[in-house]
Amino acid sequence: MLHDKLQPFRIILASQSPRRKALLEGLDIRFEVIVKENIEEKPPAGLTKTEIPVWLAWHKSNHYSELLNEKTILITADTIVWINGRELGKPESARHASEMIKLLSGNEHEVVTGVCIRSKKQEISFFSLSKVKFRNITDEEINYYVGKYKPFDKAGAYGIQEWIGFTGIEKIEGSFYNVMGLPVQALYCELLKFIENESV
């Protein structure tokens, strides 16, 4: 079992997202959260929709390298929303959030999460992609969601686990948890391979 194999290691989740913390707790592994502020998150120009979150997760991990030793494993992640050939980041205001949701309304978009797992010995990165289809959402519903839930810390201005996810999402292809911010099934499998390589 993974949690047994990870017992000798200090596991660090470098993320301030409460959703990622809750999802990682679902794997029944012991870990701690460490967050560094003011890490610039500006990927190089020309990256594809799958390369952007992978680069961001890798970039974040570089800022924690001093914490790594022979018994430490670091996990970083980043999630983007992709529609019509462009990325939707986190909204800067209520108006901006409403504009984002109007763009998603009635359309299919993609959610891509990049993950980096790093130790003193090795480093791997991977991504998970999910497709999400919203029904047509009314202005009244958008205003209600943005006003009550204030989704300003979420890429694409929505949380699938909140009211708008319950009422607005018609279809998902891929991992539900990936849309929340961490593809935990893929992470579980990658950690199993990672820990085997640590022992070699």
C-alpha positions in Angstrom: 0.0 0.0 0.0 1.2 3.5 -0.8 0.8 4.9 2.7 3.0 2.2 4.1 5.7 2.7 1.5 5.7 6.5 2.2 6.0 6.1 6.0 9.8 6.7 6.1 9.4 10.0 4.0 8.4 13.5 4.8 5.8 14.4 2.2 5.3 18.1 1.4 2.3 19.6 -0.5 3.4 23.0 -1.7 -0.1 24.5 -2.3 -2.3 26.9 -0.6 -5.4 25.3 -2.2 -7.7 23.8 0.5 -9.2 21.6 -2.3 -5.8 20.1 -3.1 -5.2 19.5 0.6 -8.5 17.8 1.0 -8.0 15.6 -2.1 -4.5 14.5 -1.0 -5.9 13.6 2.4 -8.2 11.2 0.6 -5.2 9.1 -0.3 -4.7 8.4 3.4 -1.1 9.5 3.4 0.6 11.7 6.0 1.8 15.0 4.6 2.3 18.7 5.6 1.5 21.8 3.7 4.1 24.5 3.2 3.4 27.6 1.1 5.8 30.3 -0.1 4.2 33.6 -1.1 4.9 35.7 -4.2 6.1 33.1 -6.5 5.8 34.6 -10.0 3.6 32.4 -12.2 4.3 33.5 -15.7 5.1 30.7 -18.1 7.2 31.2 -21.2 5.4 32.2 -24.4 4.5 29.5 -26.9 3.7 26.7 -24.5 0.7 24.4 -25.3 -2.3 24.0 -23.1 -0.8 20.9 -21.5 2.7 22.3 -21.2 1.6 25.4 -19.3 0.4 23.8 -16.1 3.2 21.3 -16.1 5.7 24.1 -16.4 4.0 26.0 -13.6 4.1 23.0 -11.3 7.7 22.4 -12.1 8.5 26.1 -11.7 6.9 26.1 -8.2 8.9 23.1 -7.1 12.1 24.9 -7.8 11.3 27.4 -5.1 11.3 24.6 -2.5 14.5 22.8 -3.4 16.2 23.7 -0.2 13.7 21.6 1.7 14.7 18.4 -0.1 16.8 15.7 1.4 17.1 11.9 1.1 13.8 11.4 2.9 11.6 14.2 1.5 9.1 14.1 -1.4 7.6 17.4 -2.7 4.4 17.7 -4.6 3.4 20.8 -6.6 0.5 21.3 -9.0 -1.2 23.9 -11.1 -4.6 23.9 -12.9 -5.7 25.9 -15.9 -9.0 26.2 -17.8 -8.7 26.3 -21.6 -11.4 27.4 -24.0 -11.3 28.7 -27.6 -7.6 28.4 -27.8 -6.8 30.5 -24.7 -6.3 30.1 -21.0 -8.7 31.4 -18.4 -6.8 32.2 -15.2 -8.2 33.5 -11.9 -10.7 36.4 -12.1 -9.6 39.8 -10.9 -13.1 41.0 -9.9 -16.7 40.0 -9.8 -17.3 41.4 -13.2 -14.4 39.5 -14.6 -15.7 36.3 -13.0 -19.1 36.8 -14.5 -17.5 37.4 -17.9 -15.6 34.1 -17.6 -18.6 32.1 -16.7 -20.6 33.6 -19.6 -17.9 32.4 -21.9 -18.1 28.9 -20.4 -21.9 28.9 -20.5 -23.3 26.5 -23.1 -19.8 25.5 -24.2 -17.3 22.7 -23.6 -13.9 23.6 -22.1 -10.9 21.7 -20.9 -9.3 21.6 -17.5 -5.7 20.7 -17.4 -3.7 20.0 -14.2 0.0 19.7 -14.2 1.8 17.9 -11.3 5.4 17.7 -10.3 6.8 15.2 -7.8 10.4 15.9 -6.7 12.9 14.5 -4.3 16.7 14.9 -3.9 17.1 11.9 -6.2 14.6 12.3 -9.0 11.8 14.4 -10.5 8.8 13.6 -12.6 6.0 15.7 -14.1 2.7 14.7 -15.7 -0.7 16.2 -16.6 -4.3 15.2 -16.5 -6.9 16.6 -18.9 -10.7 16.7 -18.4 -13.5 18.0 -20.7 -16.4 19.9 -19.0 -19.7 20.9 -20.7 -21.9 23.6 -19.1 -25.5 24.1 -20.0 -26.7 27.6 -20.8 -26.5 29.5 -17.5 -28.6 32.6 -17.0 -27.3 36.0 -16.0 -29.3 35.7 -12.8 -27.7 32.4 -11.9 -24.2 33.7 -12.7 -24.8 36.8 -10.5 -26.1 34.6 -7.7 -23.0 32.3 -7.9 -20.4 35.0 -8.1 -22.1 37.0 -5.4 -22.4 34.2 -2.9 -19.4 32.0 -3.6 -16.9 34.6 -4.7 -14.8 32.3 -6.9 -11.8 34.6 -7.2 -9.2 32.0 -6.2 -10.3 29.5 -8.9 -9.1 29.2 -12.5 -12.1 29.9 -14.8 -14.0 31.5 -12.0 -15.8 28.3 -10.8 -15.5 25.4 -8.5 -17.0 22.1 -9.7 -17.7 21.1 -6.1 -19.9 24.2 -5.5 -23.4 25.2 -6.5 -22.6 26.0 -10.1 -21.1 22.6 -10.5 -24.2 20.9 -9.1 -26.6 22.9 -11.3 -24.7 23.8 -14.4 -22.5 21.0 -15.5 -24.0 18.6 -18.0 -21.1 16.3 -18.8 -17.5 15.5 -17.8 -15.0 13.4 -19.7 -12.0 12.5 -17.6 -11.2 12.9 -13.9 -13.7 14.8 -11.7 -11.0 15.4 -9.1 -8.7 16.8 -11.8 -11.3 19.6 -12.3 -11.2 20.3 -8.6 -7.4 20.7 -8.9 -5.6 17.4 -8.3 -5.9 14.2 -10.3 -5.6 12.0 -7.3 -5.9 8.7 -9.1 -3.1 9.5 -11.5 -1.1 11.0 -8.6 -1.5 7.7 -6.6 -0.2 5.7 -9.4 2.7 8.0 -10.1 3.7 8.1 -6.4 3.8 4.3 -6.4 6.3 4.3 -9.3 8.2 7.2 -7.8 8.7 5.5 -4.5 10.0 2.4 -6.2 12.6 4.4 -8.0 13.6 6.0 -4.7 14.5 2.6 -3.3 16.6 1.5 -6.3 
